[in-house]
Amino acid sequence: MIKCLQSSQKLVSLAERRRKLINKAAAQRVLLSVEMESFKKPLATVDRGLQILRFFRQHPILMLGVTSAISAINPNRVSKWLQTSLSVLQLARSISSLIIKK
């Protein structure tokens, strides 16, 4: 009888602990969703940029066509764009090399 009573108390305490953990997890999910809301718009912009990048990687001739059209219309703009893109590329490479080393 005593073992049954102890077993029953243990089950009750486990059920109580389980209930508390479920409530804690629910509260954490709510907090996480509120915190992630501020990242929604920036991540959507990054995602769109990656989609465009993938598209041009799959269709490199289109990138060549766009660059050619822009250079025919305004060669100075392409020169500035190439200088900027080269700087960004060099910066990205240096940052990635620092990240990879660690």
Number of C-alpha atoms within 10 A of each C-alpha: 6 7 8 9 10 11 12 12 12 12 12 12 12 12 12 12 12 12 12 12 12 12 12 11 12 12 11 12 12 11 11 11 10 11 11 10 9 10 10 10 10 10 11 11 11 11 12 12 12 12 12 12 12 12 13 14 12 11 11 12 11 13 14 12 11 12 16 14 13 14 14 11 11 11 14 12 12 17 12 11 13 13 12 12 12 12 12 12 12 12 12 12 12 12 11 11 11 10 9 8 6 5
